[in-house]
Amino acid sequence: MIAWILTHELYSAQAGMYISDIAVHAEARRKGVGRALMTKAKEWAADHGVTKLGWDVWKHNASAMQFYARLGATVDTEALPHLLLLTNR
């Protein structure tokens, strides 16, 4: 399963794509499923004028980081993720 949203950066006027989730069942891992999902995402992005894909990786998920590195992804050193927690008070 892969889920993404199309984004638009105002400062660069470029379309982007944020991959919010990618998941492969444990029994299907290391069989090319994740690579196929990412390939489909890249194809869709290219067909829709997207210039870059982005996603977040939990810092303890070494296997995901290795997977993305094998795809040619690099760590974005320009942007730092921020989080604002909201409560129902």
Residue, then its C-alpha position, 0 to 999 in steps of 0.5 A: m500500500i502506498a498513499w500520497i498527496l500532491t503538493h505545491e510549493l509557493y516559493s518555487a512554484q513547483a509541484g511536489m508529492y508527499i508520500s504519507d505512507i508506504a507499507v508492505h506486508a512482512e511476508a511480501r518484503r524483499k520481493g520487489v513490492g516496495r520498489a514497485l510501489m515507489t516506481k508507480a509513485k514516480e511514474w504518476a508524479a512524472d506524468h503530473g509534472v511533479t519535480k520531487l517526492g518527499w516522505d518522512v522516515w522514523k529515525h529508528n527505521a534503519s531498514a527503511m532508510q537503507f531501502y530508500a538509499r538503494l532507490g537513490a533517495t537522499v536525506d533532505t538537509e534543507a528542511l526540518p520537520h516540525l510538529l504542533l500537538l493539539t489537544n481537545r481541551 
